[in-house]
Amino acid sequence: MKTYRLLIVSRCSNPHGGADRIIADLCRNLPHHGWEVTLGLTKGASFNDPEGYRSVYPDLPIVEIDGTLGTRSSRLTAIKKVIDEVRPDVVLSMRVFDAYEVVAKEKQNRGIRLVVGVRAFEDDYLSDVKRYRDHIDGCVTSGKLVAEACCRFANLERQRVISIAGGVHAPECAVSRQPIVGRPVRLLYAGRIEKEQKRCQDLPLLLAELERRSIEFELDVAGTGPSESELRNQLSQFGDRHAIRFHGWVDRETLYRDQYRKADLFVHFAAWEGVTIAPREAMAHGCVPVISRFPGLVTEGQFVDETNCLTFPVGDPVAAAGCVERLVGEPELITRLSEQAKRSQSGCYSFDGSIVAWDAAFRSWLDAPMRSGVVPVINEKLPGRLTDLGVPASVQNTFRKWAGRPVRHRSPGSEWPTSSGLLTDDESRQIDQIRSEAIGTAT
């Protein structure tokens, strides 16, 4: 088996995300399949901190991509420097837009392949895939709906696109499920605590509706995020009547040992997802998901209503409470769904299956003709008074480097962008049509 070099370029502002767990798994396991893996982490002056990432994943082969000057040209230079040092055969960009341009320009000199990870159905991601379609050798999505959008909207050939879900490890030991009789139902929320995508604001509404229906419950919350403090305050109203436990971010081993095995139901409210991993890890333990019908859920076929889970419309916590009530009141239903949930996480959805799929995809794209074309030109516009006075970005870059005056960004996505920001209204309408068709299928 021929050995190849893989450079993964990733942001590090949130080391606890689902995509970051996948990246860690690739770093640890692709070497067993003949890959030399290097993880290039973006470094910024304020938000992207490789040292914080190392504290979570101390064993990974990390190099830093120094973008602390805060300008796009400095970010492009930093990525090229790491490519010069690593000399990869494949560069996998995971949510780092600037890597697209650098690899596109380096292709002719090095013959390297550009692979992009599109791990969520987001308009900006899809817009940039279309913008760089002539340079993208492979695209790994999270979910069949995202893959379909990359083909239909971005016009990537189907052989260049594959959906690979995050692989689910088998439970460490057999799990015996106890009937929900004479005790509170044990609910688990595990994931990022934020409002826009994960809709954590639906959780207190669910609990209030369960109280109204006189359903006793306990709740464990495993995760962190920008809305954590607000959610803690909202759930404190239930603390004197129900057991509410916040655990912060916990690693996979702790989730397997302390949470998935003990929970009866996994509650998930997301407005959109790829092939979300935490509910599937719960399923492997026989914990039944009560999950929103986000776009792509039906297309993927992992969460099948009345077969291995119960689903409800996005933004409808009252309907979610109805699902919980059914599962509490129908022992035969929860037993049947639990058994089917366990059986669903096998094959390509298992951990070993996903790693094999990544390896095979990379090798197939290396064997295929390299994609190349005219590289899109994206002019840099720096914030601040110098730009307002008409000073060119190239001059500002030189001045900032000489004077040690970096651009101070206000968010991780500005410091190291996930997208170009060039999405048009027409593109949004086209993507919305694909999304609407999926929602129509789900209802």
C-alpha positions in Angstrom: 0.0 0.0 0.0 1.4 3.3 -1.1 1.9 6.0 1.6 0.6 9.5 1.1 0.8 12.7 3.0 -2.4 14.4 4.2 -2.5 18.0 5.5 -5.8 18.9 7.3 -6.3 22.6 7.6 -8.8 23.5 10.3 -9.9 26.3 12.6 -9.3 25.8 16.3 -11.6 28.4 17.9 -13.9 25.6 19.1 -12.1 22.3 19.8 -15.2 20.7 21.3 -17.2 20.6 18.0 -18.4 17.5 16.2 -16.2 18.2 13.2 -13.2 18.5 15.5 -13.8 15.0 16.9 -13.9 13.7 13.3 -10.6 15.5 12.6 -9.0 13.9 15.7 -10.2 10.5 14.6 -8.7 11.0 11.2 -5.3 12.1 12.7 -5.2 9.0 15.0 -6.5 6.4 12.6 -5.6 7.2 9.0 -1.9 6.4 9.7 -3.0 2.7 10.1 -4.2 2.9 6.4 -0.9 4.3 5.1 -1.3 8.1 5.6 1.2 10.5 7.1 -1.2 13.1 8.7 -0.4 16.6 9.8 -3.1 18.9 11.3 -2.6 22.5 10.4 -4.4 24.7 13.0 -5.2 28.3 12.3 -3.7 30.8 14.8 -5.1 34.2 15.4 -4.5 37.1 17.8 -7.8 36.7 19.7 -9.9 33.6 19.0 -8.0 30.8 17.2 -5.7 29.4 19.9 -3.7 26.2 19.0 -2.6 25.8 22.6 -6.2 25.6 23.8 -6.7 22.9 21.1 -3.7 21.0 22.2 -5.0 20.9 25.8 -8.0 19.0 24.5 -6.1 16.9 21.9 -2.5 16.7 23.2 -1.6 13.6 21.0 -2.4 15.1 17.6 0.4 16.0 15.0 -0.3 19.8 15.1 1.5 22.6 13.2 0.4 26.2 13.5 -0.7 28.4 10.6 0.1 31.9 11.9 -2.5 34.4 10.9 -2.0 36.7 13.9 -1.4 39.8 11.7 -5.1 39.5 10.9 -5.0 40.2 7.1 -6.1 37.8 4.4 -2.7 38.1 2.6 -0.9 37.1 5.8 -3.3 34.1 6.1 -2.6 33.0 2.6 1.1 33.3 3.1 0.9 31.3 6.3 -1.0 28.4 4.6 1.5 28.3 1.8 4.4 28.2 4.2 2.9 25.1 5.9 2.2 23.5 2.5 5.9 24.1 1.6 7.0 22.4 4.9 4.6 19.4 4.9 4.6 18.8 1.1 1.2 17.0 1.2 -0.3 14.9 -1.6 -3.8 16.0 -0.3 -5.0 19.1 1.5 -8.3 18.7 3.3 -9.8 22.1 4.2 -12.2 21.9 7.1 -14.0 25.2 7.4 -11.0 27.3 6.3 -11.9 29.2 3.2 -8.5 30.8 2.6 -7.0 27.3 1.9 -9.1 27.1 -1.3 -7.1 29.8 -3.1 -3.7 28.7 -1.8 -4.1 25.1 -2.9 -5.7 26.1 -6.2 -2.6 28.1 -7.0 -0.2 25.4 -5.8 -1.8 22.6 -7.8 0.2 23.1 -11.1 3.5 23.2 -9.3 2.9 20.3 -6.9 0.1 18.1 -8.2 -1.6 18.2 -4.9 -5.3 17.5 -4.5 -7.8 19.9 -2.9 -10.5 18.2 -0.8 -13.1 20.2 1.1 -15.2 19.2 4.0 -18.8 20.5 3.9 -20.2 19.4 7.2 -23.4 21.4 7.3 -26.1 22.6 4.9 -25.1 26.2 4.9 -25.5 28.6 2.0 -22.1 30.2 2.3 -20.3 26.8 2.2 -22.2 25.7 -0.9 -21.6 29.1 -2.6 -17.8 28.7 -2.2 -17.9 25.1 -3.4 -19.5 26.4 -6.6 -16.9 29.2 -6.8 -14.0 26.8 -6.7 -15.6 23.8 -8.4 -12.9 23.7 -11.1 -10.2 23.2 -8.4 -12.0 20.8 -6.0 -10.8 17.3 -6.5 -13.1 15.8 -3.8 -15.8 16.9 -1.4 -16.7 15.1 1.8 -20.1 16.1 3.1 -22.0 15.2 6.3 -25.3 13.9 4.8 -26.8 13.0 1.5 -28.7 16.2 1.3 -25.5 18.3 1.5 -24.0 16.0 -1.1 -27.0 16.4 -3.4 -26.7 20.2 -3.1 -23.0 20.1 -4.0 -23.9 18.2 -7.2 -27.1 20.1 -8.1 -26.2 23.6 -7.1 -22.4 23.7 -7.2 -22.2 21.4 -10.3 -19.6 19.0 -8.9 -19.5 15.7 -10.6 -21.0 12.9 -8.5 -17.8 10.9 -8.4 -16.1 13.9 -6.7 -18.7 14.0 -3.8 -19.2 11.5 -1.0 -21.2 11.7 2.2 -19.3 10.2 5.2 -20.9 10.5 8.6 -18.9 10.7 11.7 -18.2 7.1 12.8 -19.9 5.8 15.9 -17.9 3.6 18.3 -19.6 0.6 19.7 -20.6 0.7 23.4 -17.9 -0.3 25.8 -20.2 -2.9 27.3 -23.7 -4.3 26.8 -26.4 -1.9 27.9 -29.5 -3.2 29.7 -32.5 -0.8 29.4 -34.9 -0.5 32.4 -38.6 0.3 31.9 -39.7 3.8 32.8 -42.1 2.7 35.5 -42.4 4.5 38.9 -39.5 6.8 38.2 -38.7 10.0 36.2 -37.8 9.7 32.5 -34.1 10.4 32.1 -33.5 13.0 29.3 -30.2 13.9 27.8 -29.1 16.9 25.7 -25.6 16.6 24.4 -24.0 19.1 22.0 -23.2 22.8 21.5 -25.4 25.1 23.5 -26.5 27.8 21.0 -29.7 29.1 19.5 -29.4 29.5 15.8 -28.6 26.0 14.7 -29.1 23.8 17.8 -32.2 25.8 19.1 -31.3 25.2 22.7 -34.1 27.7 23.5 -36.6 24.9 22.9 -35.3 22.9 25.8 -36.9 24.9 28.6 -40.1 25.0 26.6 -40.1 21.3 26.4 -39.6 20.9 30.1 -42.4 23.3 30.8 -44.8 21.3 28.6 -43.7 18.1 30.3 -44.6 19.6 33.7 -48.0 20.7 32.3 -48.6 17.1 31.3 -47.5 15.9 34.8 -44.5 13.9 33.4 -41.7 13.5 35.9 -38.2 13.9 34.4 -34.5 14.3 35.0 -32.3 16.2 32.6 -28.5 16.0 31.9 -26.9 18.6 29.7 -23.5 17.7 28.3 -21.9 20.5 26.3 -21.0 24.2 26.2 -21.5 27.1 24.0 -22.4 30.8 23.7 -25.9 30.3 25.2 -24.9 28.2 28.2 -25.3 30.9 30.9 -28.7 31.9 29.5 -29.8 28.2 29.4 -28.6 27.6 33.0 -30.7 30.5 34.1 -33.8 29.4 32.3 -33.6 25.8 33.6 -33.0 26.9 37.2 -36.8 27.4 37.5 -37.1 23.6 37.4 -34.3 22.8 39.8 -36.4 22.6 43.0 -38.8 20.0 41.4 -36.6 18.0 39.0 -32.9 16.9 38.9 -31.2 19.2 36.3 -27.5 18.5 35.9 -25.0 20.6 33.7 -21.8 18.7 33.0 -20.0 21.2 30.6 -18.0 19.8 27.8 -17.2 16.1 28.3 -15.1 13.8 26.1 -16.5 10.8 24.2 -15.3 8.3 26.9 -17.2 10.1 29.6 -20.4 10.3 27.4 -20.2 6.6 26.8 -19.5 5.7 30.4 -21.8 8.2 32.3 -24.5 9.5 29.9 -25.5 7.4 27.0 -25.9 4.3 29.1 -28.1 5.9 31.7 -30.4 8.1 29.6 -33.7 6.9 28.3 -34.3 9.6 25.7 -32.0 11.9 23.7 -33.6 15.3 22.9 -32.4 17.2 19.8 -33.9 20.4 18.4 -31.6 21.5 15.6 -32.8 23.6 12.7 -30.3 22.0 10.4 -27.7 19.3 10.6 -25.5 17.1 8.6 -25.4 13.5 9.9 -25.3 14.6 13.6 -23.2 12.2 15.7 -24.2 12.6 19.3 -27.8 11.3 18.8 -26.3 8.3 16.8 -23.9 7.5 19.6 -26.9 7.5 22.0 -28.7 5.2 19.6 -25.8 2.7 19.7 -26.5 2.4 23.4 -30.2 1.9 22.9 -31.1 5.5 24.0 -34.0 6.6 21.8 -33.8 10.0 20.1 -36.6 12.5 20.1 -35.4 14.6 17.3 -36.4 17.5 15.1 -37.2 16.9 11.4 -34.4 19.0 10.1 -33.8 19.2 6.4 -32.1 16.1 5.2 -33.3 13.8 8.0 -35.5 11.8 5.7 -33.0 11.8 2.8 -30.2 10.4 5.0 -32.4 7.6 6.5 -30.6 7.4 9.8 -33.4 8.7 12.0 -36.6 6.9 10.9 -39.8 8.1 12.7 -41.6 5.2 14.5 -38.7 2.8 13.6 -35.7 3.9 15.7 -36.8 7.3 17.0 -39.7 9.8 17.2 -39.5 13.1 15.3 -41.2 16.4 15.5 -41.3 19.6 13.4 -38.4 22.1 13.9 -39.4 24.7 16.4 -42.2 22.7 18.0 -41.3 21.8 21.6 -44.9 21.0 22.3 -44.8 18.2 19.7 -41.5 17.1 21.2 -43.3 16.8 24.6 -45.9 14.7 22.9 -43.2 12.3 21.7 -41.8 12.0 25.2 -45.3 11.4 26.6 -45.8 8.5 24.1 -42.5 6.9 24.9 -43.1 7.1 28.7 -46.6 5.7 28.4 -46.0 3.0 25.8 -43.3 0.5 27.2 -43.5 -1.7 24.1 -42.9 1.3 21.8 -39.7 2.5 23.6 -38.4 -1.1 23.8 -38.9 -1.6 20.0 -37.3 1.7 19.1 -34.4 1.1 21.4 -33.6 -2.2 19.8 -33.8 -0.8 16.3 -31.7 2.2 17.3 -28.9 -0.1 18.5 -28.9 -2.0 15.2 -28.9 1.2 13.0 -25.2 2.2 13.8 -23.3 -0.3 11.7 -21.6 -0.6 8.4 -20.4 2.8 7.0 -22.0 4.5 10.0 -19.7 2.6 12.4 -16.3 4.1 13.4 -14.2 1.6 11.4 -16.5 1.9 8.4 -16.1 5.7 8.3 -12.3 5.6 8.5 -12.2 3.1 5.6 -14.5 5.4 3.6 -12.3 8.4 4.1 -9.2 6.4 3.0 -10.9 5.0 -0.1 -12.2 8.5 -1.1 -8.8 10.1 -0.8 -7.1 7.4 -2.8 -9.8 7.5 -5.5 -9.3 11.3 -6.0 -5.6 10.8 -6.2 -6.1 8.3 -8.9 -8.4 10.6 -10.8 -7.2 13.5 -13.1 -6.4 16.6 -11.1 -8.9 19.5 -11.3 -7.5 22.8 -12.3 -8.7 26.1 -13.9 -8.6 29.8 -13.5 -8.3 30.8 -9.8 -11.0 33.3 -8.7 -9.6 36.6 -7.7 -10.9 37.9 -4.3 -9.7 41.3 -3.4 -8.9 42.0 0.2 -10.7 44.8 1.9 -9.4 45.6 5.4 -11.5 47.3 8.0 -10.5 50.7 9.4 -9.7 54.3 8.5 -6.8 53.5 6.1 -9.3 51.7 3.8 -11.7 54.6 4.1 -8.8 56.9 3.0 -8.2 54.8 -0.1 -4.9 53.1 1.1 -4.5 49.8 -0.9 -4.6 46.6 1.1 -1.1 45.7 0.0 0.3 48.9 1.4 -1.6 48.4 4.7 -0.3 44.9 5.0 3.3 46.1 4.7 2.7 48.9 7.2 1.0 46.5 9.7 3.7 44.0 9.5 6.5 46.6 9.9 4.7 48.4 12.7 3.4 45.3 14.5 -0.1 46.5 14.2 -2.4 43.5 13.6 -6.0 43.8 12.6 -8.2 43.1 15.7 -11.1 40.9 14.7 -14.3 40.7 16.7 -15.2 37.1 16.0 -13.6 33.7 15.2 -15.2 33.8 11.7 -13.7 37.2 10.9 -10.2 36.2 12.2 -10.2 33.0 10.1 -13.2 33.0 7.8 -15.2 29.9 7.0 -16.4 31.4 3.7 -15.7 34.1 1.2 -18.8 36.2 2.1 -19.7 36.5 -1.6 -23.0 34.6 -1.4 -25.6 36.2 -3.7 -29.3 36.5 -3.3 -29.8 34.4 -6.5 -27.6 31.6 -5.0 -29.6 31.7 -1.8 -32.8 31.3 -3.7 -31.4 28.3 -5.6 -30.2 26.7 -2.4 -33.4 27.4 -0.6 -35.3 25.5 -3.3 -33.2 22.4 -2.6 -33.8 22.9 1.1 -37.5 23.4 0.6 -37.8 20.2 -1.4 -36.2 18.3 1.5 -38.5 19.9 4.1 -41.4 18.9 1.9 -40.2 15.4 1.9 -39.9 15.4 5.7 -43.4 16.6 6.4 
